[in-house]
């Protein structure tokens, strides 16, 4: 019989290999385990990743060695994070995770049969193994998102756009889905800064970004491309649908109330739209959207132009 230390080391190595994409979980039945043994193993396994979904997937899989469950749900509003594993059951029990006063999210266990007092005690004991891994994962997620976001408008920045665009192009090709790009520019933005000051200009940028995000699906992505330019990436969206979205964004931006020093600022935006062509590069897709935007401005602004 292996000692607990030996078992822990083997499970830890297996978890690392699984995380890196090597091997498959063993199909052999697992030996009975105690709460103490499982806590020790989870303490090692949950430290192998900084991704919340991986941490919770391992936790959900392993705790079922003691307490059979139908589903686990997790939500952390501050990180806009919502994860679900398994299938929903009729009965549920929820816990609020926190560490030294820091809120780490809400966790809900579900299954079709009520949980016994013994099972609840086991779950609550095992929850302690989640605190440090989830805290580290949330801190890492926040740092990563901060590095990829424009602090003024809370949209993605150029670094995020560069990372995301090629990935979305590859995914569109892999699944034979359309992909469209909208480039939006605030008309005469320099006049706003010159007349009302940069503080007013910053408020306008935030308001326009909010108007854009309010018109999009969760799967669509917005990036601040330049000083007053935004890039909107529309996944699984063809040319005609992208044109409709662009027109909706134009109207939403114009309908906003922009004020500075008691004066209402009349504001419009211009947009250029391109849809991914076969074998087209990211640079070409961007260039065609930029060219279309130039056409919209040349033809009088406050309009949408489609790339040829």
C-alpha positions in Angstrom: 0.0 0.0 0.0 1.4 3.4 -1.0 1.9 6.1 1.7 -0.2 9.3 1.4 2.9 11.2 0.4 3.6 8.9 -2.5 0.0 9.1 -3.6 0.0 12.8 -3.5 3.2 13.1 -5.6 1.8 10.8 -8.3 -1.4 12.7 -8.5 0.4 16.0 -8.6 2.5 14.9 -11.6 -0.6 13.5 -13.3 -2.4 16.8 -12.9 0.5 18.7 -14.4 0.6 16.3 -17.4 -3.1 16.7 -17.9 -2.8 20.5 -17.8 -0.1 20.4 -20.4 -2.2 18.1 -22.7 -0.5 14.8 -22.1 -2.2 11.5 -21.2 -5.7 10.7 -20.2 -7.3 10.2 -16.8 -7.0 6.7 -15.6 -10.0 4.4 -16.2 -9.1 2.2 -13.2 -11.4 2.5 -10.2 -10.0 4.8 -7.5 -9.4 3.6 -4.0 -11.5 5.0 -1.1 -10.2 8.3 0.2 -10.6 10.3 3.4 -11.3 14.0 3.7 -7.8 14.6 5.0 -6.2 12.7 2.1 -8.3 14.5 -0.4 -7.4 17.9 1.1 -3.8 17.1 0.8 -4.1 16.1 -2.8 -6.2 19.1 -3.7 -3.7 21.3 -2.0 -1.2 20.2 -4.6 -3.4 19.8 -7.6 -5.1 23.2 -7.4 -1.7 25.0 -7.4 -0.9 23.7 -11.0 -2.9 26.5 -12.8 -3.8 30.2 -12.6 -6.9 29.7 -14.7 -10.1 29.7 -12.7 -11.9 27.3 -15.1 -9.1 24.7 -14.7 -8.9 25.1 -11.0 -12.7 24.6 -10.5 -12.8 21.7 -13.0 -10.2 19.8 -11.0 -11.9 20.7 -7.8 -15.3 19.5 -9.1 -13.9 16.3 -10.4 -11.9 15.4 -7.3 -14.5 16.2 -4.6 -16.9 13.7 -6.2 -14.6 11.0 -4.9 -16.2 11.8 -1.5 -19.5 13.7 -2.3 -21.3 12.8 -5.6 -22.6 16.0 -7.2 -24.6 16.9 -10.4 -23.2 20.4 -10.9 -21.0 23.1 -9.7 -21.6 26.8 -10.5 -19.3 29.7 -9.8 -19.7 33.5 -10.1 -17.4 36.4 -9.4 -19.1 39.6 -10.4 -16.1 41.9 -10.1 -14.2 39.7 -12.7 -17.3 39.2 -14.9 -16.7 35.5 -14.4 -19.4 32.8 -14.5 -18.5 29.1 -14.8 -20.7 26.0 -14.7 -19.7 22.3 -14.6 -22.1 19.3 -14.9 -25.9 19.4 -15.1 -28.2 21.2 -12.8 -29.9 19.3 -10.0 -33.1 20.0 -8.0 -31.3 20.7 -4.7 -28.6 23.2 -4.1 -26.3 24.7 -1.4 -24.4 27.9 -1.9 -21.3 29.3 -0.3 -19.6 32.8 -0.4 -15.9 32.4 -0.7 -13.7 35.0 1.1 -10.2 35.4 2.4 -9.2 38.0 5.0 -12.2 40.0 4.0 -11.6 39.7 0.2 -14.6 38.4 -1.7 -13.6 35.5 -3.9 -16.9 34.6 -5.5 -20.1 32.6 -5.0 -20.0 28.8 -5.3 -23.2 26.6 -5.7 -23.3 22.8 -5.5 -26.3 21.1 -7.1 -27.6 17.5 -7.2 -31.0 15.8 -7.4 -30.8 14.4 -3.9 -30.5 16.5 -0.8 -27.0 16.7 0.7 -26.7 15.1 4.1 -25.2 16.9 7.1 -22.1 14.7 6.8 -21.7 15.5 3.1 -22.1 19.3 3.8 -19.4 19.0 6.5 -17.1 17.3 4.0 -17.7 19.9 1.3 -17.1 22.8 3.7 -13.8 21.2 4.8 -12.7 20.8 1.2 -13.7 24.4 0.3 -10.7 25.6 2.3 -8.4 24.2 -0.4 -9.9 26.5 -3.0 -9.2 29.8 -1.2 -5.5 30.4 -2.1 -5.7 29.0 -5.6 -8.8 31.0 -6.5 -7.3 34.2 -4.9 -4.2 33.8 -6.9 -6.1 33.1 -10.1 -8.4 36.1 -9.6 -5.4 38.4 -9.0 -3.6 37.0 -12.1 -6.8 37.5 -14.1 -7.2 41.1 -12.9 -3.6 41.9 -13.7 -3.8 40.3 -17.1 -7.0 42.2 -17.9 -5.6 45.4 -16.7 -2.6 45.0 -19.0 -4.9 44.5 -21.9 -7.4 47.2 -21.3 -7.5 50.9 -22.0 -7.9 52.5 -18.5 -10.0 55.5 -19.8 -12.7 53.7 -21.8 -12.5 50.2 -20.3 -12.2 48.7 -23.8 -9.4 46.5 -25.0 -6.1 48.2 -25.9 -3.9 47.7 -29.0 -2.0 44.8 -27.4 -5.3 43.0 -26.7 -6.4 43.7 -30.3 -3.2 42.3 -31.8 -3.6 39.2 -29.7 -7.3 38.7 -30.4 -7.6 39.5 -34.1 -5.4 36.7 -35.4 -7.0 34.2 -33.0 -10.5 35.2 -34.2 -9.4 34.9 -37.9 -8.0 31.4 -37.3 -11.2 30.4 -35.5 -13.4 31.8 -38.2 -11.5 29.8 -40.8 -11.5 26.6 -38.7 -15.3 26.7 -38.3 -16.1 28.3 -41.7 -17.7 31.2 -40.0 -17.8 34.8 -41.2 -15.9 37.5 -39.4 -16.4 41.3 -39.7 -14.6 44.4 -38.5 -15.9 47.9 -37.8 -13.6 50.8 -37.5 -15.3 53.8 -35.8 -14.0 57.3 -35.5 -15.4 60.3 -33.6 -16.0 63.1 -36.1 -14.1 66.4 -35.4 -12.9 65.1 -32.1 -10.0 67.6 -32.1 -12.5 70.4 -32.1 -14.0 69.1 -28.8 -10.6 69.0 -27.1 -9.7 72.5 -28.5 -13.0 74.1 -27.5 -13.9 72.4 -24.3 -10.6 70.9 -23.0 -9.2 67.4 -22.7 -11.3 66.6 -19.6 -14.4 67.0 -21.7 -12.8 65.0 -24.5 -12.1 62.1 -22.1 -15.8 62.2 -20.9 -16.9 62.0 -24.6 -14.6 59.0 -25.2 -16.0 57.2 -22.2 -19.5 57.9 -23.3 -19.0 56.8 -26.8 -17.3 53.6 -25.6 -20.3 52.9 -23.4 -22.7 53.5 -26.2 -20.8 51.1 -28.4 -20.7 48.3 -25.7 -24.4 48.8 -25.0 -25.3 47.8 -28.6 -23.2 44.7 -28.9 -23.4 41.0 -28.0 -21.3 39.5 -25.3 -19.2 37.7 -27.9 -18.4 40.9 -29.7 -15.2 42.8 -28.7 -14.3 46.5 -28.6 -10.8 47.9 -28.7 -9.5 51.5 -28.5 -7.5 51.6 -31.7 -6.2 55.2 -31.6 -6.9 58.5 -29.9 -10.6 58.7 -30.9 -10.8 55.5 -33.0 -12.4 52.2 -31.8 -12.3 48.8 -33.4 -15.2 46.4 -33.1 -14.7 42.7 -33.8 -17.9 40.9 -34.8 -17.5 37.2 -34.7 -19.8 34.9 -36.8 -21.1 38.1 -38.6 -21.3 38.5 -42.3 -21.2 41.7 -44.4 -25.0 42.5 -44.3 -25.3 41.9 -40.5 -22.2 43.9 -39.8 -23.6 46.8 -41.8 -26.7 46.7 -39.6 -24.6 46.7 -36.5 -22.5 49.6 -37.8 -25.6 51.7 -38.5 -27.0 50.9 -35.0 -23.7 52.0 -33.4 -23.7 55.2 -35.5 -27.2 56.1 -34.3 -26.5 55.1 -30.6 -23.4 57.3 -30.5 -25.3 60.3 -32.0 -28.3 59.8 -29.6 -26.1 60.2 -26.5 -26.2 63.5 -24.6 -22.7 65.1 -24.4 -22.3 68.2 -22.2 -19.4 70.4 -21.4 -19.6 73.6 -19.3 -23.4 73.6 -19.7 -23.1 73.4 -23.5 -24.5 70.4 -25.4 -21.9 68.9 -27.8 -23.2 67.8 -31.1 -21.4 64.6 -31.9 -21.4 62.1 -34.8 -19.2 59.1 -35.7 -18.1 57.6 -39.0 -17.5 53.9 -39.6 -15.7 51.7 -42.1 -16.6 48.0 -42.3 -14.7 45.0 -43.8 -15.5 41.3 -43.8 -12.9 38.6 -43.9 -12.0 37.3 -47.3 -10.6 33.8 -48.1 -6.9 33.6 -47.2 -6.9 37.3 -46.1 -4.3 38.4 -43.5 -5.1 40.4 -40.4 -3.3 43.4 -41.8 -5.3 43.3 -45.0 -8.6 43.1 -43.0 -7.6 46.1 -40.9 -6.4 48.1 -44.0 -9.7 47.6 -45.8 -11.7 48.7 -42.8 -9.5 51.8 -42.5 -9.9 52.6 -46.2 -13.6 52.3 -45.9 -13.5 54.7 -42.9 -11.6 57.1 -45.0 -14.3 56.9 -47.7 -17.0 57.6 -45.0 -15.2 60.7 -43.9 -14.5 61.9 -47.5 -18.2 61.6 -48.3 -19.3 63.8 -45.5 -18.9 61.9 -42.2 -21.7 60.6 -40.0 -22.1 57.5 -42.1 -21.0 53.9 -42.6 -18.9 52.8 -45.6 -18.4 49.2 -46.7 -15.1 47.9 -48.0 -15.1 46.5 -51.5 
